[in-house]
Amino acid sequence: MTAASASETVPSPFRTREQRAEEREAKRLAVLIAAVRMFNQRGFHATLLEDVAASLGISKPTIYHYLGNKEQVLLECIALGIEQFQQAIAEAQAVPGSGLDRLRHFLRSYACINMDDFGRCVIRTGAEPMSAEGARIFRDNKRGIDSALRAFIEEGMADGSIAPSDPKILGFTLAGALNWPARWHSPDGDIGADEIARQMVDILTAGLAPRA
């Protein structure tokens, strides 16, 4: 007779396929977070994958295994930031009320994302260090965000909740102002990202409604 009877279930010491996939994704995300923080602090060219690996106690080949070379790591970081912006667009589109209401909702989300690790990377990174294909994808995605912002503005002008003006110039003005926290905001500061976003959007949109 064996130590465990045939009717007993012996716990397996081996991970399931799902557990292995979860562990791989957790390791991959840890590498991306470490990398994006160095990209934001040092810039792409000054960041070495050796330093990213050292901060996690792993080897440089491990990063290649999970993500690839430095440009591929950067593009993955940017993709996560773009995904946050796209989610913010979808959420704002579902907000009831006027075009100005949806614009304000999107701008608050936009500002908060700019102060997060991956959104900050989207704002602070130019296309210069990327390959031609990487730069094309990057520019296309940023144009998509700009187009969505302009669509919220145009919707507000159409329903009368936003005073008539040039949607393109207004969009650039709003985005330009809300891009700056990606450079000066500190997570350790006295004011949180949500409050900064709220105050900035209130200031920027206070004069958008038509005057009687």
Backbone as a chain_set.jsonl record, in Angstrom:
{"seq": "MTAASASETVPSPFRTREQRAEEREAKRLAVLIAAVRMFNQRGFHATLLEDVAASLGISKPTIYHYLGNKEQVLLECIALGIEQFQQAIAEAQAVPGSGLDRLRHFLRSYACINMDDFGRCVIRTGAEPMSAEGARIFRDNKRGIDSALRAFIEEGMADGSIAPSDPKILGFTLAGALNWPARWHSPDGDIGADEIARQMVDILTAGLAPRA", "coords": {"N": [[0.851, -1.19, 0.0], [0.608, 2.203, -0.864], [1.847, 5.451, 0.382], [-0.147, 7.36, 0.064], [-3.528, 6.81, -0.396], [-5.347, 5.361, -3.157], [-7.651, 6.786, -3.513], [-7.187, 9.333, -2.648], [-6.37, 12.741, -3.44], [-3.403, 13.87, -4.587], [-1.597, 16.754, -3.974], [-0.235, 18.604, -6.617], [3.142, 19.423, -7.258], [3.783, 20.86, -9.415], [3.39, 23.695, -11.505], [0.384, 24.908, -13.032], [-0.633, 25.426, -16.476], [-1.928, 27.898, -16.603], [-0.983, 29.135, -14.289], [1.732, 29.332, -14.883], [1.588, 31.088, -17.035], [0.548, 33.389, -15.793], [2.638, 33.956, -14.031], [4.696, 34.502, -15.824], [3.653, 36.803, -17.075], [3.563, 38.539, -14.9], [6.303, 38.846, -14.35], [7.126, 39.973, -16.727], [5.719, 42.408, -16.675], [6.915, 43.568, -14.446], [9.481, 44.057, -15.401], [8.866, 45.937, -17.384], [7.848, 48.081, -15.863], [10.091, 48.786, -14.326], [11.77, 49.538, -16.435], [10.352, 51.637, -17.728], [10.344, 53.625, -15.818], [13.019, 54.291, -15.678], [13.414, 55.171, -18.317], [11.788, 57.465, -18.247], [13.082, 58.992, -16.343], [15.793, 59.163, -17.136], [15.852, 59.287, -19.898], [15.65, 57.781, -23.189], [18.079, 57.15, -24.583], [20.048, 57.315, -22.612], [19.439, 55.302, -20.927], [20.275, 52.074, -19.905], [19.889, 48.646, -20.636], [21.194, 46.918, -18.996], [21.208, 48.258, -16.567], [18.498, 48.322, -15.984], [18.038, 45.59, -15.693], [19.727, 45.061, -13.512], [18.428, 46.476, -11.494], [16.361, 44.837, -10.909], [17.521, 42.551, -10.142], [18.154, 40.632, -12.041], [19.399, 39.096, -15.096], [20.655, 40.651, -18.116], [20.082, 39.093, -20.493], [17.703, 37.947, -19.638], [15.816, 39.96, -19.885], [15.784, 40.21, -22.665], [14.629, 37.753, -23.181], [11.999, 37.997, -22.206], [11.043, 40.361, -23.413], [12.634, 41.482, -25.5], [14.817, 43.615, -27.48], [16.11, 46.962, -26.593], [14.589, 48.944, -27.91], [12.232, 47.521, -28.415], [11.37, 47.12, -25.804], [10.837, 49.783, -25.097], [8.749, 50.362, -26.933], [6.804, 48.617, -26.009], [6.282, 49.738, -23.511], [5.235, 52.203, -24.315], [2.997, 51.298, -25.694], [1.4, 50.363, -23.596], [0.836, 52.766, -22.333], [-0.586, 54.101, -24.392], [-2.778, 52.434, -24.532], [-4.036, 53.069, -22.113], [-4.829, 55.719, -22.64], [-6.616, 55.253, -24.755], [-8.581, 53.788, -23.469], [-9.518, 55.765, -21.75], [-10.657, 57.492, -23.602], [-12.789, 55.923, -24.575], [-14.296, 55.647, -22.214], [-14.999, 58.314, -21.704], [-16.576, 58.859, -23.916], [-18.869, 57.532, -23.256], [-20.025, 59.015, -21.279], [-22.833, 60.636, -19.932], [-24.696, 63.62, -20.867], [-23.511, 66.822, -21.989], [-21.364, 67.778, -24.783], [-19.286, 69.257, -23.673], [-19.271, 68.232, -21.079], [-18.336, 65.606, -21.578], [-15.875, 66.21, -22.713], [-14.536, 67.43, -20.526], [-14.439, 65.265, -18.761], [-12.793, 63.499, -20.195], [-10.436, 65.055, -20.34], [-9.626, 65.239, -17.658], [-9.004, 62.551, -17.149], [-6.999, 62.243, -19.069], [-5.011, 64.004, -18.129], [-4.354, 62.775, -15.679], [-3.338, 60.31, -16.577], [-1.074, 61.208, -17.881], [0.532, 61.708, -15.737], [1.139, 59.271, -14.802], [3.224, 56.305, -14.885], [3.419, 54.974, -17.5], [1.867, 56.56, -19.234], [3.231, 58.946, -18.951], [5.562, 58.257, -20.241], [4.718, 58.105, -22.901], [4.2, 60.804, -23.433], [6.685, 62.031, -22.925], [8.46, 60.891, -24.66], [9.948, 61.035, -27.828], [9.713, 60.298, -31.38], [12.199, 59.907, -32.396], [14.237, 57.996, -31.443], [13.317, 55.608, -32.455], [12.765, 52.839, -34.726], [11.871, 53.047, -38.255], [9.364, 51.82, -38.65], [8.465, 51.555, -36.012], [8.317, 54.261, -35.293], [6.315, 55.114, -37.012], [4.038, 53.722, -36.088], [3.889, 54.791, -33.533], [3.412, 57.555, -34.051], [0.971, 57.374, -35.405], [-0.707, 56.39, -33.38], [-0.62, 58.519, -31.532], [-1.758, 60.513, -33.07], [-4.326, 59.495, -33.185], [-5.226, 59.903, -30.561], [-5.16, 62.711, -30.448], [-7.086, 63.257, -32.411], [-9.379, 62.223, -31.223], [-9.652, 63.935, -29.011], [-10.145, 66.319, -30.357], [-12.562, 65.64, -31.514], [-14.286, 65.51, -29.299], [-14.319, 68.212, -28.651], [-15.452, 69.346, -30.992], [-17.945, 68.143, -30.888], [-19.01, 69.345, -28.626], [-19.153, 71.993, -29.518], [-21.019, 71.669, -31.519], [-23.334, 70.983, -30.089], [-23.706, 73.234, -28.641], [-22.581, 73.586, -26.132], [-19.972, 74.346, -25.945], [-18.196, 77.24, -26.722], [-17.913, 78.641, -30.026], [-14.878, 78.159, -31.806], [-11.564, 77.641, -33.133], [-11.27, 74.281, -33.512], [-8.92, 72.771, -33.733], [-6.8, 74.417, -32.827], [-7.712, 74.905, -30.232], [-7.679, 72.285, -29.232], [-4.906, 71.69, -29.345], [-4.032, 73.597, -27.508], [-5.232, 72.812, -25.059], [-4.218, 70.164, -24.757], [-1.484, 70.721, -24.788], [-1.112, 72.188, -22.413], [-1.863, 70.267, -20.508], [-0.005, 68.327, -20.93], [2.299, 69.099, -19.663], [2.462, 68.406, -16.849], [3.538, 65.853, -17.025], [6.186, 66.264, -16.996], [6.813, 67.817, -14.754], [5.444, 66.882, -12.516], [5.609, 65.204, -9.396], [5.356, 62.051, -7.912], [5.669, 61.987, -5.184], [4.892, 64.43, -4.286], [3.07, 67.159, -2.646], [0.481, 67.404, -3.57], [-1.882, 65.27, -4.992], [-2.152, 63.365, -8.09], [-4.805, 63.207, -9.08], [-6.047, 65.463, -7.933], [-4.499, 67.541, -8.973], [-5.088, 67.21, -11.693], [-7.855, 67.748, -11.652], [-7.957, 70.463, -10.815], [-6.465, 71.747, -12.854], [-7.97, 71.15, -15.17], [-10.388, 72.371, -14.513], [-9.575, 75.069, -14.511], [-8.724, 75.367, -17.192], [-11.014, 74.846, -18.696], [-12.905, 76.625, -17.856], [-13.628, 78.881, -19.282], [-14.843, 77.964, -21.606], [-17.576, 77.579, -22.109], [-20.375, 78.974, -23.869], [-20.945, 82.517, -23.754], [-23.584, 84.42, -22.346]], "CA": [[0.0, 0.0, 0.0], [1.399, 3.43, -0.94], [1.603, 6.41, 1.46], [-1.45, 7.982, -0.202], [-4.429, 5.833, -1.002], [-5.74, 5.674, -4.532], [-8.796, 7.705, -3.529], [-6.755, 10.669, -2.247], [-5.768, 13.594, -4.456], [-2.089, 14.351, -4.16], [-1.316, 18.087, -4.537], [0.878, 18.594, -7.566], [4.138, 20.476, -7.04], [4.023, 21.506, -10.695], [2.46, 24.779, -11.814], [-0.482, 24.697, -14.184], [-0.354, 26.318, -17.606], [-2.408, 29.23, -16.24], [-0.058, 29.7, -13.301], [2.969, 29.703, -15.583], [1.29, 32.279, -17.833], [0.43, 34.501, -14.853], [3.972, 34.273, -13.529], [5.427, 35.137, -16.919], [3.13, 38.144, -17.27], [3.99, 39.345, -13.755], [7.719, 39.159, -14.54], [7.196, 40.884, -17.878], [5.258, 43.714, -16.231], [7.93, 44.109, -13.539], [10.552, 44.59, -16.257], [8.359, 47.135, -18.048], [7.757, 49.163, -14.88], [11.463, 49.225, -14.038], [12.312, 50.198, -17.623], [9.673, 52.9, -18.04], [10.768, 54.635, -14.844], [14.347, 54.768, -16.088], [13.228, 55.967, -19.531], [11.234, 58.763, -17.866], [14.052, 59.735, -15.541], [17.077, 59.365, -17.807], [15.736, 59.35, -21.345], [15.864, 56.489, -23.833], [19.469, 56.878, -24.944], [20.875, 57.186, -21.414], [19.013, 54.115, -20.172], [20.898, 50.826, -20.315], [19.144, 47.478, -20.172], [21.948, 46.344, -17.891], [20.762, 48.922, -15.342], [17.144, 47.833, -15.722], [18.176, 44.226, -15.182], [20.339, 45.107, -12.18], [17.451, 46.97, -10.523], [15.458, 43.726, -10.603], [18.307, 41.393, -9.743], [18.132, 39.628, -13.098], [20.428, 39.315, -16.117], [20.197, 41.312, -19.335], [19.408, 38.129, -21.376], [16.343, 37.695, -19.163], [14.969, 40.984, -20.508], [15.616, 39.787, -24.056], [13.724, 36.6, -23.197], [10.618, 38.404, -21.976], [10.585, 41.513, -24.187], [13.417, 41.787, -26.692], [15.842, 44.647, -27.334], [15.691, 48.169, -25.878], [13.475, 49.6, -28.62], [11.025, 46.731, -28.185], [10.942, 47.431, -24.436], [10.238, 51.115, -25.161], [7.475, 50.29, -27.641], [5.845, 47.964, -25.118], [5.904, 50.742, -22.51], [4.369, 53.174, -24.974], [1.737, 50.624, -25.997], [0.594, 50.347, -22.379], [0.339, 54.129, -22.149], [-1.603, 54.345, -25.416], [-3.964, 51.672, -24.117], [-4.697, 53.858, -21.073], [-5.495, 56.843, -23.299], [-7.744, 54.739, -25.521], [-9.622, 53.443, -22.505], [-10.08, 57.033, -21.286], [-11.519, 57.979, -24.686], [-14.017, 55.118, -24.575], [-15.076, 55.974, -21.023], [-15.548, 59.656, -21.87], [-17.634, 58.796, -24.924], [-20.068, 56.971, -22.631], [-20.501, 59.909, -20.233], [-24.041, 61.36, -20.334], [-24.607, 65.073, -20.782], [-23.116, 67.591, -23.17], [-20.014, 67.587, -25.288], [-18.363, 69.829, -22.689], [-19.157, 67.248, -19.988], [-17.471, 64.509, -22.025], [-14.529, 66.76, -22.867], [-13.95, 67.604, -19.202], [-14.149, 63.927, -18.237], [-11.61, 62.984, -20.885], [-9.251, 65.831, -19.995], [-9.169, 64.838, -16.326], [-8.334, 61.256, -17.303], [-5.794, 62.49, -19.862], [-4.006, 64.598, -17.252], [-3.911, 61.756, -14.71], [-2.511, 59.334, -17.289], [0.212, 61.855, -18.141], [1.332, 61.682, -14.514], [1.392, 57.869, -14.495], [4.483, 55.876, -15.503], [3.385, 54.665, -18.93], [1.396, 57.751, -19.94], [4.351, 59.893, -18.938], [6.506, 57.815, -21.272], [4.15, 58.499, -24.201], [4.349, 62.245, -23.592], [8.07, 62.476, -22.852], [9.277, 60.211, -25.661], [9.756, 61.371, -29.232], [9.863, 59.168, -32.293], [13.567, 59.874, -32.928], [15.05, 56.795, -31.203], [12.637, 54.407, -32.923], [12.894, 52.443, -36.123], [10.857, 53.689, -39.092], [8.064, 51.211, -38.385], [8.074, 51.929, -34.659], [7.936, 55.671, -35.305], [5.024, 55.233, -37.705], [2.996, 53.256, -35.166], [3.832, 55.77, -32.449], [2.761, 58.773, -34.536], [-0.429, 57.046, -35.704], [-1.438, 56.292, -32.121], [-0.759, 59.854, -30.958], [-2.756, 61.22, -33.884], [-5.636, 58.993, -32.78], [-5.593, 60.599, -29.327], [-5.45, 64.097, -30.82], [-8.353, 63.277, -33.156], [-10.463, 62.005, -30.259], [-9.797, 65.179, -28.27], [-10.797, 67.289, -31.25], [-13.952, 65.204, -31.707], [-15.041, 65.966, -28.126], [-14.476, 69.662, -28.8], [-16.409, 69.602, -32.076], [-19.259, 67.722, -30.415], [-19.477, 70.396, -27.733], [-19.514, 73.157, -30.331], [-22.244, 71.338, -32.257], [-24.511, 70.995, -29.207], [-23.807, 74.546, -28.02], [-22.008, 73.642, -24.787], [-18.647, 74.958, -26.083], [-18.238, 78.4, -27.61], [-17.222, 78.411, -31.296], [-13.487, 78.565, -31.988], [-10.88, 76.684, -33.998], [-11.095, 73.051, -32.716], [-7.532, 72.302, -33.766], [-6.001, 75.257, -31.929], [-8.167, 74.643, -28.874], [-7.172, 70.966, -28.85], [-3.475, 71.801, -29.071], [-3.864, 74.394, -26.294], [-5.587, 71.988, -23.907], [-3.261, 69.066, -24.629], [-0.181, 71.275, -24.441], [-1.092, 72.519, -20.985], [-1.977, 69.054, -19.692], [1.19, 67.502, -21.134], [3.417, 69.548, -18.833], [2.658, 67.643, -15.609], [4.374, 64.673, -17.281], [7.575, 66.649, -16.773], [7.11, 68.411, -13.447], [4.754, 66.251, -11.393], [6.318, 64.189, -8.608], [4.428, 61.221, -7.131], [5.888, 62.251, -3.764], [4.523, 65.814, -4.001], [2.017, 67.404, -1.669], [-0.83, 67.315, -4.211], [-1.988, 64.061, -5.796], [-2.422, 63.525, -9.519], [-6.229, 63.459, -9.299], [-6.363, 66.844, -7.575], [-3.843, 68.391, -9.976], [-5.884, 67.111, -12.921], [-9.128, 68.436, -11.457], [-7.752, 71.907, -10.793], [-6.028, 72.217, -14.172], [-9.084, 71.075, -16.122], [-11.331, 73.44, -14.145], [-9.021, 76.342, -14.993], [-8.649, 75.396, -18.654], [-12.329, 74.77, -19.35], [-13.823, 77.589, -17.246], [-14.099, 79.873, -20.259], [-15.248, 77.349, -22.869], [-19.027, 77.655, -22.334], [-20.785, 80.236, -24.527], [-21.414, 83.578, -22.871], [-24.948, 84.887, -22.652]], "C": [[0.892, 1.248, 0.0], [1.01, 4.364, 0.189], [0.257, 7.086, 1.302], [-2.322, 6.957, -0.883], [-4.854, 6.286, -2.378], [-6.856, 6.69, -4.589], [-8.4, 9.133, -3.165], [-6.163, 11.423, -3.434], [-4.472, 14.163, -3.918], [-1.839, 15.719, -4.784], [-0.098, 18.035, -5.452], [1.855, 19.715, -7.254], [4.41, 21.272, -8.316], [2.956, 22.561, -10.969], [1.616, 24.427, -13.03], [-0.071, 25.648, -15.305], [-0.774, 27.747, -17.276], [-1.468, 29.903, -15.247], [1.247, 30.134, -13.945], [2.756, 30.975, -16.4], [1.186, 33.516, -16.943], [1.795, 34.931, -14.328], [4.802, 34.977, -14.595], [4.971, 36.578, -17.116], [3.545, 39.063, -16.129], [5.455, 39.756, -13.896], [7.891, 40.167, -15.672], [6.794, 42.305, -17.461], [6.269, 44.362, -15.299], [9.086, 44.717, -14.327], [10.109, 45.894, -16.902], [8.291, 48.315, -17.078], [9.141, 49.692, -14.543], [12.039, 50.008, -15.208], [11.672, 51.564, -17.848], [10.091, 53.985, -17.054], [12.165, 55.16, -15.166], [14.257, 55.591, -17.366], [12.755, 57.38, -19.166], [12.244, 59.621, -17.12], [15.299, 60.106, -16.341], [16.953, 59.688, -19.294], [16.098, 58.01, -21.962], [17.34, 56.18, -24.028], [20.344, 56.644, -23.718], [20.5, 55.973, -20.564], [19.669, 52.869, -20.751], [20.076, 49.658, -19.787], [19.873, 46.772, -19.035], [21.49, 46.942, -16.555], [19.349, 48.481, -14.969], [17.212, 46.444, -15.104], [18.725, 44.226, -13.755], [19.339, 45.556, -11.125], [16.479, 45.881, -10.098], [16.197, 42.484, -10.131], [18.266, 40.264, -10.75], [19.242, 39.94, -14.094], [19.816, 40.002, -17.33], [19.536, 40.326, -20.303], [17.982, 37.806, -20.932], [15.375, 38.71, -19.761], [14.734, 40.644, -21.97], [14.595, 38.65, -24.157], [12.276, 37.042, -23.087], [10.129, 39.484, -22.943], [11.357, 41.785, -25.474], [14.424, 42.893, -26.423], [15.268, 45.931, -26.725], [14.555, 48.889, -26.592], [12.168, 48.84, -28.398], [10.478, 46.958, -26.777], [10.234, 48.793, -24.423], [8.861, 51.067, -25.819], [6.401, 49.606, -26.803], [5.371, 48.941, -24.04], [4.936, 51.756, -23.109], [3.009, 52.563, -25.283], [0.823, 50.579, -24.778], [0.036, 51.734, -22.079], [-0.768, 54.463, -23.138], [-2.906, 53.631, -25.058], [-4.737, 52.425, -23.033], [-5.452, 55.036, -21.687], [-6.735, 56.37, -24.069], [-8.9, 54.34, -24.614], [-10.301, 54.711, -21.983], [-11.017, 57.633, -22.334], [-12.853, 57.25, -24.665], [-14.9, 55.457, -23.38], [-15.729, 57.347, -21.161], [-16.693, 59.664, -22.883], [-18.949, 58.292, -24.337], [-20.657, 57.877, -21.555], [-21.761, 60.638, -20.715], [-23.844, 62.872, -20.199], [-24.162, 65.69, -22.092], [-21.72, 67.218, -23.648], [-18.976, 68.145, -24.332], [-18.187, 68.884, -21.508], [-18.209, 66.126, -20.367], [-16.031, 64.98, -22.203], [-13.845, 66.883, -21.511], [-13.575, 66.251, -18.589], [-12.886, 63.369, -18.885], [-10.348, 63.729, -20.463], [-8.727, 65.483, -18.606], [-8.434, 63.498, -16.388], [-7.002, 61.422, -18.023], [-4.677, 63.027, -18.974], [-3.467, 63.58, -16.254], [-2.995, 60.737, -15.376], [-1.127, 59.918, -17.571], [1.125, 61.848, -16.927], [1.592, 60.261, -14.022], [2.624, 57.414, -15.293], [4.4, 55.739, -17.016], [2.85, 55.831, -19.755], [2.475, 58.806, -20.027], [5.352, 59.548, -20.032], [6.025, 58.21, -22.663], [4.412, 59.972, -24.46], [5.815, 62.657, -23.701], [8.957, 61.871, -23.933], [8.935, 60.7, -27.056], [9.992, 60.152, -30.099], [11.305, 58.97, -32.751], [14.328, 58.579, -32.653], [14.48, 55.521, -31.803], [12.996, 54.084, -34.366], [11.779, 53.114, -36.92], [9.464, 53.132, -38.807], [7.567, 51.574, -36.985], [7.608, 53.367, -34.586], [6.579, 55.868, -35.97], [3.879, 54.834, -36.781], [2.79, 54.275, -34.046], [3.073, 57.014, -32.889], [1.283, 58.527, -34.838], [-1.256, 57.001, -34.425], [-1.639, 57.66, -31.475], [-1.753, 60.693, -31.755], [-4.168, 60.783, -33.508], [-6.129, 59.672, -31.515], [-5.964, 62.047, -29.628], [-6.797, 64.204, -31.53], [-9.542, 63.096, -32.215], [-10.713, 63.265, -29.446], [-10.54, 66.211, -29.114], [-12.263, 66.927, -31.475], [-14.821, 65.616, -30.519], [-15.321, 67.469, -28.22], [-15.549, 69.983, -29.846], [-17.822, 69.204, -31.663], [-19.849, 68.786, -29.497], [-19.88, 71.654, -28.482], [-20.827, 72.904, -31.069], [-23.475, 71.386, -31.357], [-24.632, 72.294, -28.413], [-23.208, 74.653, -26.634], [-20.605, 74.241, -24.775], [-18.745, 76.096, -27.091], [-17.459, 78.118, -28.889], [-15.791, 78.945, -31.276], [-12.859, 77.561, -32.944], [-10.619, 75.411, -33.189], [-9.648, 72.573, -32.653], [-6.67, 73.094, -32.79], [-6.404, 75.017, -30.483], [-7.644, 73.291, -28.376], [-5.697, 71.007, -28.513], [-3.225, 72.569, -27.771], [-4.131, 73.558, -25.044], [-4.562, 70.874, -23.689], [-1.888, 69.581, -24.215], [-0.062, 71.589, -22.962], [-1.074, 71.255, -20.125], [-0.829, 68.079, -19.918], [2.312, 67.863, -20.148], [3.557, 68.809, -17.51], [3.481, 66.373, -15.797], [5.839, 64.977, -17.019], [7.827, 67.17, -15.365], [6.44, 67.722, -12.263], [5.633, 65.204, -10.723], [5.298, 63.382, -7.821], [4.532, 61.461, -5.63], [5.493, 63.664, -3.368], [3.349, 65.924, -3.043], [0.624, 67.222, -2.258], [-0.846, 66.088, -5.12], [-2.361, 64.348, -7.24], [-3.89, 63.851, -9.784], [-6.587, 64.916, -9.023], [-5.721, 67.823, -8.547], [-4.663, 68.397, -11.264], [-7.184, 67.885, -12.786], [-8.951, 69.951, -11.531], [-7.369, 72.441, -12.175], [-7.177, 72.217, -15.171], [-10.126, 72.13, -15.797], [-10.86, 74.785, -14.672], [-9.117, 76.436, -16.511], [-10.019, 75.443, -19.32], [-13.326, 75.797, -18.812], [-14.401, 78.558, -18.279], [-14.613, 79.274, -21.56], [-16.744, 77.484, -23.158], [-19.382, 78.986, -22.991], [-21.251, 81.257, -23.505], [-22.78, 84.071, -23.318], [-24.87, 86.206, -23.42]], "O": [[1.834, 1.331, 0.788], [0.012, 4.149, 0.875], [-0.417, 7.362, 2.295], [-1.901, 6.309, -1.841], [-4.732, 7.462, -2.722], [-7.008, 7.389, -5.591], [-9.193, 10.055, -3.353], [-5.54, 10.831, -4.316], [-4.461, 14.859, -2.903], [-1.865, 15.841, -6.009], [0.941, 17.483, -5.089], [1.436, 20.846, -7.01], [5.171, 22.239, -8.301], [1.774, 22.351, -10.7], [2.074, 23.738, -13.942], [0.736, 26.556, -15.103], [-0.074, 28.699, -17.62], [-1.191, 31.097, -15.354], [1.805, 31.175, -13.598], [3.632, 31.837, -16.454], [1.686, 34.581, -17.306], [2.072, 36.123, -14.197], [5.522, 35.932, -14.304], [5.795, 37.473, -17.302], [3.847, 40.234, -16.355], [5.809, 40.895, -13.591], [8.698, 41.092, -15.581], [7.442, 43.28, -17.844], [6.465, 45.577, -15.349], [9.609, 45.769, -13.96], [10.881, 46.851, -16.964], [8.645, 49.435, -17.447], [9.347, 50.904, -14.479], [12.714, 51.019, -15.013], [12.369, 52.539, -18.127], [10.181, 55.154, -17.43], [12.457, 56.336, -14.95], [14.947, 56.603, -17.495], [13.256, 58.367, -19.704], [12.25, 60.844, -17.259], [15.8, 61.226, -16.237], [17.852, 60.295, -19.878], [16.774, 57.195, -21.335], [17.806, 55.093, -23.687], [21.287, 55.854, -23.777], [21.182, 55.664, -19.587], [19.618, 52.641, -21.96], [19.622, 49.67, -18.643], [19.249, 46.106, -18.208], [21.395, 46.242, -15.548], [19.038, 48.29, -13.793], [16.533, 46.156, -14.119], [18.247, 43.484, -12.898], [19.383, 45.083, -9.989], [15.843, 45.986, -9.049], [15.577, 41.485, -9.764], [18.332, 39.09, -10.387], [19.945, 40.94, -13.95], [18.606, 39.94, -17.545], [18.513, 40.67, -20.895], [17.146, 37.434, -21.755], [14.245, 38.366, -20.106], [13.615, 40.772, -22.466], [13.802, 38.595, -25.096], [11.414, 36.523, -23.796], [8.942, 39.53, -23.265], [10.778, 42.274, -26.444], [14.842, 43.095, -25.283], [14.087, 45.986, -26.383], [13.644, 49.396, -25.937], [11.116, 49.453, -28.214], [9.263, 46.984, -26.579], [9.172, 48.942, -23.819], [7.912, 51.667, -25.315], [5.226, 49.968, -26.874], [4.189, 48.963, -23.697], [3.94, 52.121, -22.484], [1.983, 53.229, -25.151], [-0.391, 50.738, -24.906], [-1.101, 51.866, -21.626], [-1.781, 55.05, -22.758], [-3.996, 54.166, -25.261], [-5.968, 52.417, -23.037], [-6.585, 55.32, -21.297], [-7.78, 57.021, -24.03], [-10.065, 54.535, -24.96], [-11.518, 54.733, -21.795], [-12.048, 58.213, -21.993], [-13.914, 57.871, -24.728], [-16.12, 55.544, -23.516], [-16.885, 57.525, -20.777], [-17.667, 60.399, -22.718], [-20.021, 58.592, -24.861], [-21.689, 57.543, -20.973], [-21.754, 61.204, -21.808], [-22.939, 63.334, -19.503], [-24.407, 65.146, -23.168], [-21.001, 66.451, -23.007], [-17.896, 67.572, -24.19], [-17.08, 68.743, -20.988], [-17.365, 65.732, -19.563], [-15.087, 64.255, -21.889], [-12.691, 66.481, -21.364], [-12.518, 66.114, -17.973], [-12.015, 62.831, -18.201], [-9.305, 63.111, -20.251], [-7.515, 65.435, -18.397], [-7.386, 63.323, -15.767], [-6.0, 60.82, -17.639], [-3.538, 62.567, -19.051], [-2.262, 63.526, -16.009], [-1.982, 60.343, -14.797], [-0.125, 59.205, -17.508], [2.344, 61.965, -17.058], [2.188, 60.062, -12.964], [3.016, 58.066, -16.261], [5.212, 56.317, -17.738], [3.329, 56.069, -20.864], [2.621, 59.479, -21.047], [5.919, 60.434, -20.671], [6.826, 58.605, -23.51], [4.8, 60.356, -25.564], [6.15, 63.541, -24.489], [10.098, 62.301, -24.102], [7.762, 60.772, -27.423], [10.417, 59.103, -29.615], [11.612, 57.981, -33.417], [15.015, 58.09, -33.55], [15.088, 54.458, -31.679], [13.464, 54.937, -35.12], [10.853, 53.682, -36.342], [8.495, 53.887, -38.731], [6.385, 51.864, -36.797], [6.629, 53.675, -33.907], [5.786, 56.701, -35.532], [2.867, 55.531, -36.703], [1.66, 54.578, -33.665], [2.184, 57.481, -32.177], [0.44, 59.379, -34.556], [-2.375, 57.513, -34.386], [-2.707, 57.935, -30.928], [-2.501, 61.488, -31.185], [-5.096, 61.591, -33.509], [-7.314, 59.986, -31.4], [-6.967, 62.552, -29.124], [-7.561, 65.136, -31.279], [-10.582, 63.732, -32.386], [-11.865, 63.63, -29.214], [-11.449, 66.888, -28.633], [-13.108, 67.811, -31.611], [-15.967, 66.025, -30.705], [-16.419, 67.93, -27.907], [-16.442, 70.794, -29.603], [-18.789, 69.86, -32.049], [-21.038, 69.094, -29.575], [-20.853, 72.31, -28.111], [-21.645, 73.811, -31.227], [-24.549, 71.785, -31.806], [-25.549, 72.446, -27.606], [-23.31, 75.707, -26.007], [-20.098, 74.605, -23.714], [-19.305, 75.934, -28.175], [-16.443, 77.425, -28.845], [-15.533, 80.045, -30.788], [-13.56, 76.719, -33.506], [-9.816, 75.449, -32.256], [-9.208, 72.035, -31.637], [-5.902, 72.517, -32.02], [-5.547, 74.934, -29.603], [-7.216, 73.174, -27.228], [-5.271, 70.429, -27.513], [-2.311, 72.232, -27.018], [-3.354, 73.588, -24.09], [-4.094, 70.666, -22.569], [-1.208, 68.965, -23.395], [0.955, 71.296, -22.333], [-0.351, 71.186, -19.131], [-0.692, 67.106, -19.177], [3.166, 67.032, -19.84], [4.686, 68.595, -17.068], [4.061, 65.866, -14.837], [6.645, 64.064, -16.839], [8.92, 66.995, -14.827], [6.83, 67.953, -11.118], [6.312, 64.422, -11.389], [4.458, 63.96, -7.131], [3.595, 61.173, -4.886], [5.729, 64.068, -2.23], [2.721, 64.93, -2.678], [-0.318, 66.916, -1.528], [0.067, 65.891, -5.922], [-2.828, 65.439, -7.569], [-4.187, 64.692, -10.633], [-7.336, 65.532, -9.781], [-6.333, 68.829, -8.908], [-4.905, 69.451, -11.853], [-7.577, 68.603, -13.706], [-9.702, 70.638, -12.224], [-7.89, 73.466, -12.613], [-7.342, 73.171, -15.932], [-10.696, 72.73, -16.708], [-11.652, 75.555, -15.216], [-9.54, 77.458, -17.052], [-10.164, 76.021, -20.397], [-14.471, 75.838, -19.263], [-15.543, 78.999, -18.148], [-14.802, 80.004, -22.533], [-17.146, 77.501, -24.321], [-18.761, 80.009, -22.703], [-21.878, 80.904, -22.506], [-23.083, 84.128, -24.509], [-25.902, 86.775, -23.777]]}, "num_chains": 1, "name": "protein.A"}
